[in-house]
């Protein structure tokens, strides 16, 4: 579990409820495997960390993911991508995910916490071009543009339907919870592994 302060990004990681309904507190990324779901309480075991408890809002939603191909990305699509700088000076994608059409997420680029020096870029696609190692995804966001190398093994996913029944023990989840002043975590949406497709963000 790690905190992130600068990106609203996946703040609804494939998310949805109205912002007015969102719980208050510091956005905190939670990743890990489900230990158990007990009513509105979800216990998650992060990699290399102690289990954490996430309180689920009354109106919480569940999302799954489906695999996509690079050819499914078109100009105008709104996507998020986690990337890291390479020795060639280019950004290299760790993953790419489509946002739902109704996502209320601002265009942005800011530090992310998937791995050291990673960035999350939420932006609209300008185009895709061939490159020496993969393809170059060009995107446009509020304060600039970015070019990101997409390798042949870069996971590309889009949101799929989900229900609380998908929150099964051992399944990987990702959520941006809100950490209250008392340290409790509350989430309005959960993205969960299904059919072998794990949240890569």
VOBALO-61624 format. One record per residue (C-alpha): z negated, y, x; residue in one letter; residue number from 0. Coordinates in pm, 1 decimal, decimal comma. Example, Ala and Ser with C-alpha at 12.3 -4.5 7.8 and 13.67 -1.06 7.14 Angstrom:
BEGIN
+----------+----------+----------+------+------+
:        w :        v :        u : resn : resi :
+----------+----------+----------+------+------+
:   -780,0 :   -450,0 :   1230,0 :    a :    0 :
:   -714,0 :   -106,0 :   1367,0 :    s :    1 :
+----------+----------+----------+------+------+
REM end
This chain:
BEGIN
+----------+----------+----------+------+------+
:        w :        v :        u : resn : resi :
+----------+----------+----------+------+------+
:      0,0 :      0,0 :      0,0 :    x :    0 :
:    101,1 :    334,5 :    145,3 :    x :    1 :
:     99,5 :    691,1 :     21,0 :    x :    2 :
:    408,9 :    907,3 :      6,1 :    x :    3 :
:    387,8 :   1275,1 :    -71,9 :    x :    4 :
:    735,9 :   1419,2 :    -34,5 :    x :    5 :
:    970,7 :   1210,4 :   -241,8 :    x :    6 :
:    973,6 :   1192,0 :   -615,3 :    x :    7 :
:   1241,5 :    939,3 :   -539,3 :    x :    8 :
:   1175,5 :    618,1 :   -663,6 :    x :    9 :
:    895,0 :    782,4 :   -850,7 :    x :   10 :
:   1000,1 :    608,9 :  -1124,1 :    x :   11 :
:   1171,0 :    359,5 :   -910,9 :    x :   12 :
:   1406,5 :    264,9 :  -1161,7 :    x :   13 :
:   1180,0 :    406,3 :  -1408,1 :    x :   14 :
:   1154,0 :    589,5 :  -1724,4 :    x :   15 :
:    866,0 :    720,6 :  -1929,5 :    x :   16 :
:    864,2 :   1091,8 :  -1994,8 :    x :   17 :
:    710,7 :   1297,5 :  -1718,9 :    x :   18 :
:    462,2 :   1442,6 :  -1963,0 :    x :   19 :
:    317,2 :   1095,5 :  -2007,9 :    x :   20 :
:    278,2 :   1025,5 :  -1637,7 :    x :   21 :
:    -76,2 :    983,8 :  -1506,4 :    x :   22 :
:   -209,2 :   1247,8 :  -1271,0 :    x :   23 :
:   -284,9 :   1188,8 :   -904,1 :    x :   24 :
:   -124,1 :   1134,5 :   -564,6 :    x :   25 :
:    197,4 :    928,3 :   -570,1 :    x :   26 :
:    124,9 :    602,0 :   -386,2 :    x :   27 :
:    378,4 :    329,8 :   -317,7 :    x :   28 :
:    252,2 :    -19,8 :   -389,5 :    x :   29 :
:    443,0 :   -326,9 :   -269,4 :    x :   30 :
:    337,6 :   -688,3 :   -260,6 :    x :   31 :
:    308,2 :  -1014,9 :   -446,2 :    x :   32 :
:    140,4 :  -1047,4 :   -783,1 :    x :   33 :
:   -197,9 :  -1219,5 :   -773,8 :    x :   34 :
:   -258,8 :  -1192,8 :  -1146,4 :    x :   35 :
:   -201,4 :   -986,9 :  -1459,1 :    x :   36 :
:   -508,2 :   -948,9 :  -1676,0 :    x :   37 :
:   -429,4 :   -740,0 :  -1980,9 :    x :   38 :
:   -347,1 :   -392,3 :  -1847,5 :    x :   39 :
:   -469,5 :   -471,4 :  -1496,9 :    x :   40 :
:   -231,5 :   -593,9 :  -1227,9 :    x :   41 :
:   -368,0 :   -728,7 :   -898,1 :    x :   42 :
:   -123,3 :   -717,5 :   -607,4 :    x :   43 :
:   -148,6 :   -860,5 :   -253,9 :    x :   44 :
:     39,3 :   -638,7 :     -3,9 :    x :   45 :
:    174,8 :   -791,3 :    315,7 :    x :   46 :
:   -106,1 :   -793,9 :    567,9 :    x :   47 :
:   -351,1 :   -613,4 :    343,3 :    x :   48 :
:   -629,7 :   -673,0 :     97,1 :    x :   49 :
:   -547,2 :   -710,6 :   -274,3 :    x :   50 :
:   -521,2 :   -388,8 :   -471,0 :    x :   51 :
:   -571,1 :   -331,0 :   -841,3 :    x :   52 :
:   -322,0 :   -126,3 :  -1041,5 :    x :   53 :
:   -413,1 :    -11,0 :  -1390,4 :    x :   54 :
:   -109,6 :    -19,3 :  -1617,2 :    x :   55 :
:    -60,5 :    266,8 :  -1861,5 :    x :   56 :
:    -56,9 :    178,0 :  -2228,6 :    x :   57 :
:    316,5 :    246,6 :  -2250,1 :    x :   58 :
:    410,5 :     84,2 :  -1917,1 :    x :   59 :
:    757,4 :    -58,1 :  -1868,2 :    x :   60 :
:    887,5 :   -345,4 :  -1656,7 :    x :   61 :
:   1218,2 :   -346,1 :  -1471,0 :    x :   62 :
:   1396,9 :   -625,2 :  -1290,4 :    x :   63 :
:   1691,3 :   -590,1 :  -1054,5 :    x :   64 :
:   2042,4 :   -731,2 :  -1038,0 :    x :   65 :
:   2261,5 :   -759,0 :   -729,3 :    x :   66 :
:   2557,8 :   -526,1 :   -689,5 :    x :   67 :
:   2842,8 :   -496,0 :   -440,5 :    x :   68 :
:   2957,1 :   -199,1 :   -238,2 :    x :   69 :
:   3270,1 :   -194,2 :   -453,3 :    x :   70 :
:   3046,8 :   -117,3 :   -753,7 :    x :   71 :
:   2955,3 :    222,1 :   -603,3 :    x :   72 :
:   3180,4 :    504,3 :   -721,0 :    x :   73 :
:   3192,5 :    883,3 :   -678,8 :    x :   74 :
:   2946,6 :   1049,5 :   -913,8 :    x :   75 :
:   2701,6 :    759,0 :   -922,0 :    x :   76 :
:   2337,9 :    857,8 :   -874,5 :    x :   77 :
:   2181,1 :    632,5 :   -613,6 :    x :   78 :
:   1883,2 :    610,5 :   -384,4 :    x :   79 :
:   1904,3 :    470,4 :    -34,9 :    x :   80 :
:   1643,7 :    394,3 :    227,5 :    x :   81 :
:   1783,5 :    447,9 :    576,6 :    x :   82 :
:   1676,9 :    461,9 :    939,8 :    x :   83 :
:   1840,5 :    647,8 :   1229,0 :    x :   84 :
:   2039,8 :    429,3 :   1467,3 :    x :   85 :
:   2113,1 :    467,5 :   1838,0 :    x :   86 :
:   2456,9 :    593,2 :   1739,4 :    x :   87 :
:   2299,8 :    896,2 :   1573,2 :    x :   88 :
:   2395,3 :    776,3 :   1225,8 :    x :   89 :
:   2171,4 :    679,9 :    936,6 :    x :   90 :
:   2182,1 :    307,1 :    862,0 :    x :   91 :
:   2092,6 :    185,1 :    513,9 :    x :   92 :
:   1806,1 :    -54,6 :    464,1 :    x :   93 :
:   1890,2 :    -77,0 :     94,3 :    x :   94 :
:   2077,6 :    101,2 :   -184,2 :    x :   95 :
:   1969,2 :    113,0 :   -546,6 :    x :   96 :
:   2129,4 :    258,1 :   -856,4 :    x :   97 :
:   1917,0 :    475,8 :  -1080,9 :    x :   98 :
:   1930,0 :    440,0 :  -1459,8 :    x :   99 :
:   2161,6 :    683,8 :  -1632,2 :    x :  100 :
:   1864,2 :    858,1 :  -1797,6 :    x :  101 :
:   1654,5 :    888,1 :  -1478,6 :    x :  102 :
:   1482,5 :   1225,5 :  -1444,4 :    x :  103 :
:   1468,6 :   1218,1 :  -1065,2 :    x :  104 :
:   1563,4 :   1519,3 :   -849,7 :    x :  105 :
:   1819,1 :   1499,9 :   -569,1 :    x :  106 :
:   1627,5 :   1493,2 :   -241,7 :    x :  107 :
:   1592,5 :   1356,0 :    108,0 :    x :  108 :
:   1250,3 :   1304,2 :    263,7 :    x :  109 :
:   1040,8 :   1062,4 :    470,7 :    x :  110 :
:    981,2 :    719,7 :    319,6 :    x :  111 :
:    741,9 :    442,4 :    413,4 :    x :  112 :
:    941,3 :    119,7 :    412,1 :    x :  113 :
:    946,5 :    121,4 :    792,8 :    x :  114 :
:    893,8 :    373,0 :   1076,8 :    x :  115 :
:   1121,4 :    679,4 :   1070,2 :    x :  116 :
:   1279,9 :    578,4 :    741,4 :    x :  117 :
:   1416,6 :    828,3 :    490,2 :    x :  118 :
:   1472,8 :    808,4 :    117,2 :    x :  119 :
:   1781,7 :    991,1 :     -4,3 :    x :  120 :
:   1836,4 :   1032,8 :   -377,8 :    x :  121 :
:   2182,1 :   1175,3 :   -428,6 :    x :  122 :
:   2517,0 :   1161,9 :   -601,2 :    x :  123 :
:   2793,1 :    966,7 :   -434,1 :    x :  124 :
:   3084,0 :   1163,4 :   -289,3 :    x :  125 :
:   3276,2 :    864,2 :   -160,6 :    x :  126 :
:   3285,7 :    548,7 :     49,8 :    x :  127 :
:   3499,4 :    513,5 :    363,6 :    x :  128 :
:   3558,0 :    242,2 :    622,2 :    x :  129 :
:   3361,2 :    250,9 :    947,7 :    x :  130 :
:   3345,4 :     48,1 :   1267,2 :    x :  131 :
:   3035,3 :   -134,8 :   1144,6 :    x :  132 :
:   3047,6 :   -154,4 :    769,2 :    x :  133 :
:   3121,3 :    138,2 :    540,4 :    x :  134 :
:   3010,7 :    500,7 :    530,4 :    x :  135 :
:   2850,5 :    610,4 :    204,9 :    x :  136 :
:   2873,1 :    988,2 :    164,4 :    x :  137 :
:   2626,5 :   1148,0 :    -75,1 :    x :  138 :
:   2540,0 :   1497,3 :   -190,0 :    x :  139 :
:   2188,1 :   1616,7 :   -269,8 :    x :  140 :
:   2024,4 :   1949,1 :   -343,6 :    x :  141 :
:   1984,0 :   2069,8 :     14,4 :    x :  142 :
:   2280,9 :   1907,2 :    184,5 :    x :  143 :
:   2495,5 :   1601,1 :    231,3 :    x :  144 :
:   2440,2 :   1275,7 :    418,8 :    x :  145 :
:   2650,3 :    994,2 :    555,3 :    x :  146 :
:   2488,3 :    650,7 :    560,8 :    x :  147 :
:   2626,2 :    333,6 :    717,8 :    x :  148 :
:   2621,2 :     41,3 :    475,2 :    x :  149 :
:   2628,1 :   -290,9 :    657,5 :    x :  150 :
:   2761,3 :   -617,5 :    514,0 :    x :  151 :
:   2408,2 :   -747,5 :    458,6 :    x :  152 :
:   2259,5 :   -428,9 :    312,5 :    x :  153 :
:   2108,6 :   -516,3 :    -27,8 :    x :  154 :
:   2253,3 :   -317,1 :   -317,2 :    x :  155 :
:   2076,0 :   -343,6 :   -651,8 :    x :  156 :
:   2072,8 :   -194,1 :   -998,1 :    x :  157 :
:   1805,9 :   -195,8 :  -1269,0 :    x :  158 :
:   1794,3 :   -480,9 :  -1515,6 :    x :  159 :
:   1584,8 :   -551,4 :  -1825,1 :    x :  160 :
:   1231,7 :   -679,1 :  -1789,1 :    x :  161 :
:    923,5 :   -762,4 :  -1991,6 :    x :  162 :
:    554,3 :   -811,0 :  -1910,7 :    x :  163 :
:    627,2 :  -1185,2 :  -1912,2 :    x :  164 :
:    819,1 :  -1130,2 :  -1586,5 :    x :  165 :
:    496,2 :  -1027,1 :  -1410,4 :    x :  166 :
:    421,7 :  -1375,3 :  -1282,8 :    x :  167 :
:    196,7 :  -1482,5 :   -998,4 :    x :  168 :
:    371,6 :  -1472,4 :   -661,9 :    x :  169 :
:    655,2 :  -1243,0 :   -770,3 :    x :  170 :
:    722,6 :   -937,0 :   -553,7 :    x :  171 :
:    673,6 :   -596,1 :   -712,3 :    x :  172 :
:    725,3 :   -230,7 :   -628,8 :    x :  173 :
:    573,6 :     63,8 :   -808,8 :    x :  174 :
:    489,8 :    425,6 :   -745,0 :    x :  175 :
:    136,6 :    445,4 :   -878,9 :    x :  176 :
:    -81,7 :    754,0 :   -907,8 :    x :  177 :
:   -405,9 :    755,4 :   -713,3 :    x :  178 :
:   -683,5 :    938,6 :   -892,9 :    x :  179 :
:   -970,8 :   1130,6 :   -734,0 :    x :  180 :
:  -1187,0 :    820,4 :   -774,3 :    x :  181 :
:   -933,5 :    605,8 :   -587,6 :    x :  182 :
:   -806,7 :    415,6 :   -890,7 :    x :  183 :
:   -434,4 :    343,9 :   -916,3 :    x :  184 :
:   -239,3 :    385,0 :  -1238,5 :    x :  185 :
:    127,4 :    300,8 :  -1297,0 :    x :  186 :
:    365,0 :    360,1 :  -1584,5 :    x :  187 :
:    634,9 :    122,9 :  -1461,0 :    x :  188 :
:    672,1 :   -185,1 :  -1244,6 :    x :  189 :
:    984,5 :   -323,1 :  -1076,6 :    x :  190 :
:    948,8 :   -697,8 :  -1032,1 :    x :  191 :
:   1139,2 :   -979,3 :   -862,6 :    x :  192 :
:   1352,7 :  -1197,5 :  -1085,6 :    x :  193 :
:   1617,6 :  -1460,1 :  -1013,9 :    x :  194 :
:   1546,9 :  -1419,5 :   -643,5 :    x :  195 :
:   1620,4 :  -1045,4 :   -636,8 :    x :  196 :
:   1321,8 :   -866,3 :   -484,2 :    x :  197 :
:   1263,9 :   -489,0 :   -491,5 :    x :  198 :
:   1399,7 :   -372,5 :   -152,4 :    x :  199 :
:   1286,4 :    -11,2 :   -168,9 :    x :  200 :
+----------+----------+----------+------+------+
REM end
